[in-house]
């Protein structure tokens, strides 16, 4: 029997980046919870001077306990279990680099191989025309035929602009590391705030698909309060309430299982068209 590449959590790498791939901070929050709950330690921080344009990802000033100021630079960190025999995955987490993506991807693949990574799970979140009051849609795709067959999922058919997740995924594929992509759909009308319900859905997918278990009790409470808060806002806004109701009717009428490759492509294209920084958006 052929072994599925994702069957060993200790040989997995989870990847999530802030910014373009992370609507509602959903993907990075999920990855950070895996780091925090497993007591992972950083084993690599990339040099921000090499991969970041500080006009795009600016450093932030903070204060320590005695009031002294210090700078926190944007970076990407590779986390590993603190004990070598730990069967939890590695996690690559941080800001999306703003330049030299090919060099970045090559370096990250080299580090993955040196740590014995056999497969990668990419976490992403995108804005979509979905209601907050229904179960979160998480689309799973893979370019690897064994993974697609095992999970009964499809290969993404999306064509268009991409983030660094795709660049890294293709570089890993060329190096023989297969990947599973999990993209959560975030209601576009609440994109300015964190979305704990979406984070919860991604963590549930991680457990269901690859056996990565997290304690989600507190997050479940946050998700309920998040949904109740949006309900309260909508109750005072007739237009918003009517719009959400229309999304609910569309979702309920579809009664569709998880979106397949064409569906995520359509949602992603809508998301790209709505972005103010999309190619050509400044042209008259």
C-alpha positions as CSV (number, residue, x, y, z in Angstrom):
1,X,0.0,0.0,0.0
2,X,1.4,3.4,-1.0
3,X,2.1,5.7,1.9
4,X,0.3,9.1,1.9
5,X,2.9,11.9,2.3
6,X,0.8,13.6,5.1
7,X,0.5,10.5,7.3
8,X,3.3,11.5,9.7
9,X,2.7,14.8,11.6
10,X,6.3,14.9,12.8
11,X,7.4,15.2,9.1
12,X,5.1,18.0,8.3
13,X,5.7,21.7,7.8
14,X,2.8,24.1,8.3
15,X,3.1,27.5,6.5
16,X,1.1,30.7,7.0
17,X,2.0,34.3,6.2
18,X,0.5,37.6,7.3
19,X,-0.9,40.0,4.7
20,X,-2.2,39.1,1.2
21,X,-2.9,35.4,2.1
22,X,-4.4,36.0,5.5
23,X,-7.8,37.6,5.6
24,X,-9.0,38.2,9.1
25,X,-5.6,37.1,10.4
26,X,-7.2,33.6,10.3
27,X,-4.3,31.5,8.9
28,X,-1.5,33.0,10.9
29,X,-3.6,32.8,14.1
30,X,-4.2,29.1,13.5
31,X,-0.5,28.5,12.9
32,X,0.5,30.5,15.9
33,X,-1.8,28.3,18.1
34,X,0.0,25.2,16.9
35,X,3.3,26.8,17.9
36,X,2.1,28.0,21.3
37,X,0.3,24.9,22.3
38,X,3.2,22.6,21.4
39,X,5.9,24.7,23.0
40,X,7.8,25.1,19.7
41,X,11.1,27.1,19.7
42,X,12.4,29.2,16.9
43,X,15.2,27.6,15.0
44,X,15.6,30.1,12.2
45,X,14.8,33.8,11.6
46,X,15.4,35.1,8.1
47,X,17.3,38.4,7.6
48,X,14.7,41.1,7.1
49,X,17.2,43.2,5.1
50,X,17.2,40.6,2.4
51,X,13.6,39.9,1.8
52,X,11.6,42.9,3.0
53,X,10.9,46.3,1.6
54,X,10.4,48.4,4.8
55,X,8.1,50.9,2.9
56,X,5.7,48.0,2.6
57,X,6.3,46.0,5.8
58,X,7.5,48.6,8.3
59,X,9.3,47.8,11.6
60,X,7.4,48.7,14.7
61,X,8.6,50.4,17.9
62,X,7.7,48.8,21.3
63,X,8.7,49.4,24.9
64,X,10.2,46.8,27.3
65,X,9.5,46.5,31.0
66,X,11.7,49.5,32.0
67,X,10.3,51.8,29.3
68,X,13.2,51.5,26.8
69,X,12.2,51.5,23.2
70,X,13.2,48.8,20.7
71,X,12.4,47.9,17.1
72,X,10.6,44.8,16.0
73,X,11.4,44.0,12.4
74,X,9.2,42.1,10.0
75,X,10.6,38.6,9.6
76,X,9.7,34.9,9.0
77,X,10.5,32.3,11.6
78,X,10.8,28.6,11.4
79,X,9.6,26.9,14.6
80,X,10.4,23.3,15.6
81,X,9.4,21.1,18.6
82,X,11.6,21.7,21.6
83,X,12.2,17.9,22.0
84,X,13.6,15.9,19.1
85,X,11.2,13.0,19.6
86,X,8.1,15.3,19.5
87,X,5.7,14.2,16.8
88,X,4.3,17.7,16.2
89,X,5.0,19.6,12.9
90,X,7.4,22.3,12.1
91,X,5.8,25.7,11.5
92,X,6.9,28.5,9.2
93,X,5.2,31.7,10.2
94,X,5.6,35.5,9.7
95,X,5.2,38.4,7.3
96,X,4.9,37.7,3.6
97,X,8.2,38.7,2.1
98,X,8.0,41.7,-0.3
99,X,11.0,40.9,-2.6
100,X,13.3,38.1,-3.8
101,X,10.6,35.5,-3.6
102,X,12.5,32.9,-5.7
103,X,15.5,33.1,-3.4
104,X,13.3,33.0,-0.4
105,X,11.5,29.9,-1.6
106,X,14.7,28.2,-2.4
107,X,16.1,28.9,1.0
108,X,13.0,27.7,2.8
109,X,12.9,24.5,0.8
110,X,16.5,23.8,1.7
111,X,15.7,24.3,5.4
112,X,12.6,22.1,5.1
113,X,14.7,19.3,3.5
114,X,17.4,19.6,6.2
115,X,14.7,19.1,8.9
116,X,13.3,16.0,7.3
117,X,10.1,17.6,6.0
118,X,8.1,15.1,3.8
119,X,5.0,17.3,3.1
120,X,3.8,20.8,3.6
121,X,0.3,22.1,4.6
122,X,-0.2,25.7,3.4
123,X,-2.9,27.7,5.3
124,X,-4.6,30.7,3.7
125,X,-7.7,32.8,4.1
126,X,-9.4,34.9,1.4
127,X,-12.3,37.3,1.4
128,X,-15.5,35.9,-0.2
129,X,-19.2,36.5,-0.6
130,X,-20.1,34.1,2.3
131,X,-22.3,34.7,5.3
132,X,-20.8,34.8,8.8
133,X,-23.8,32.8,10.2
134,X,-23.1,29.6,8.3
135,X,-20.3,27.0,8.7
136,X,-17.0,28.3,7.3
137,X,-16.1,26.9,3.9
138,X,-12.5,25.6,3.8
139,X,-11.3,24.5,0.3
140,X,-8.7,21.8,0.1
141,X,-6.6,21.3,-3.0
142,X,-3.3,19.6,-4.0
143,X,-1.1,19.1,-7.0
144,X,0.0,15.7,-5.6
145,X,-2.1,12.8,-7.0
146,X,-1.7,10.6,-3.9
147,X,-2.9,13.4,-1.7
148,X,-5.9,14.2,-4.0
149,X,-6.9,10.5,-4.1
150,X,-6.6,10.1,-0.3
151,X,-8.7,13.1,0.6
152,X,-10.9,13.0,-2.5
153,X,-10.0,16.6,-3.4
154,X,-9.1,18.3,-6.7
155,X,-6.2,20.2,-8.2
156,X,-6.6,23.9,-8.2
157,X,-7.6,25.3,-11.6
158,X,-6.9,28.9,-10.6
159,X,-4.9,31.1,-13.0
160,X,-3.9,34.7,-12.1
161,X,-1.8,36.7,-9.6
162,X,-0.6,34.7,-6.5
163,X,1.1,35.2,-3.2
164,X,4.3,33.8,-1.9
165,X,2.4,30.6,-0.7
166,X,2.1,29.5,-4.4
167,X,5.7,30.4,-5.1
168,X,6.9,28.3,-2.2
169,X,4.6,25.5,-3.0
170,X,5.9,25.1,-6.6
171,X,9.5,25.3,-5.4
172,X,8.7,22.6,-2.9
173,X,7.0,20.5,-5.5
174,X,10.1,20.7,-7.8
175,X,12.2,19.5,-4.8
176,X,9.9,16.5,-4.3
177,X,7.9,17.8,-1.3
178,X,4.2,17.5,-1.9
179,X,1.7,19.9,-0.4
180,X,-1.9,20.3,0.8
181,X,-3.5,23.7,0.5
182,X,-6.3,24.7,2.9
183,X,-8.0,28.0,2.1
184,X,-10.7,29.4,4.4
185,X,-13.4,31.8,3.1
186,X,-13.8,34.9,5.2
187,X,-17.0,37.1,5.0
188,X,-15.8,40.2,3.1
189,X,-18.0,42.6,5.2
190,X,-16.0,41.8,8.4
191,X,-12.5,41.7,6.9
192,X,-11.1,44.5,9.1
193,X,-11.2,42.4,12.3
194,X,-9.8,39.0,13.4
195,X,-12.1,36.1,12.5
196,X,-11.9,33.5,15.2
197,X,-14.6,31.4,13.6
198,X,-12.5,31.1,10.5
199,X,-9.4,30.2,12.5
200,X,-11.4,27.6,14.3
201,X,-12.4,26.0,11.0
202,X,-8.8,25.9,9.8
203,X,-7.7,24.1,13.0
204,X,-10.5,21.6,12.7
205,X,-9.4,20.9,9.1
206,X,-5.8,20.4,10.3
207,X,-7.0,17.8,12.9
208,X,-9.3,16.1,10.4
209,X,-6.9,16.0,7.5
210,X,-3.5,15.4,9.1
211,X,-4.1,14.7,12.8
212,X,-2.8,17.9,14.3
213,X,-4.7,18.3,17.5
214,X,-5.2,21.7,19.3
215,X,-7.1,22.8,22.3
216,X,-9.9,24.9,20.8
217,X,-12.2,25.5,23.8
218,X,-11.4,29.2,24.2
219,X,-11.4,29.7,20.5
220,X,-14.9,28.2,20.3
221,X,-16.1,30.8,22.8
222,X,-14.5,33.6,20.8
223,X,-16.1,32.3,17.6
224,X,-19.6,32.4,19.2
225,X,-19.0,35.9,20.5
226,X,-17.7,37.0,17.1
227,X,-20.8,35.7,15.4
228,X,-23.1,37.2,18.0
229,X,-21.4,40.6,17.7
230,X,-21.9,40.7,13.9
231,X,-25.6,39.6,14.4
232,X,-26.0,42.6,16.8
233,X,-24.5,45.0,14.3
234,X,-26.6,43.7,11.5
235,X,-29.8,44.0,13.6
236,X,-29.2,47.8,13.6
237,X,-28.5,48.1,9.9
238,X,-31.3,47.1,7.5
239,X,-29.1,47.1,4.5
240,X,-26.5,44.9,6.1
241,X,-29.2,42.6,7.5
242,X,-30.8,42.2,4.0
243,X,-27.4,41.6,2.4
244,X,-26.5,38.9,4.9
245,X,-29.9,37.2,4.4
246,X,-29.3,37.1,0.7
247,X,-26.0,35.4,1.2
248,X,-27.6,32.9,3.6
249,X,-30.3,32.1,1.0
250,X,-27.6,31.6,-1.7
251,X,-25.6,29.3,0.6
252,X,-28.5,27.3,1.7
253,X,-29.9,26.8,-1.8
254,X,-26.6,25.6,-3.1
255,X,-26.3,22.8,-0.5
256,X,-22.9,22.2,-1.9
257,X,-20.1,20.1,-0.4
258,X,-16.7,21.7,0.0
259,X,-15.7,23.8,-3.0
260,X,-13.7,22.2,-5.7
261,X,-10.9,23.6,-7.8
262,X,-13.1,25.8,-10.1
263,X,-15.0,27.2,-7.1
264,X,-11.9,28.4,-5.3
265,X,-10.7,30.0,-8.6
266,X,-13.9,31.9,-8.9
267,X,-13.8,33.1,-5.3
268,X,-10.1,34.0,-5.6
269,X,-10.8,36.0,-8.8
270,X,-13.6,38.0,-7.0
271,X,-11.2,38.6,-4.2
272,X,-8.5,39.9,-6.5
273,X,-10.9,42.1,-8.4
274,X,-12.0,43.7,-5.1
275,X,-8.5,44.6,-4.0
276,X,-7.4,48.2,-4.5
277,X,-3.8,47.2,-5.3
278,X,-4.7,44.7,-8.0
279,X,-2.8,45.0,-11.3
280,X,-4.2,47.9,-13.3
281,X,-6.2,49.3,-10.5
282,X,-4.5,52.7,-10.7
283,X,-4.9,53.0,-14.5
284,X,-7.5,55.2,-15.9
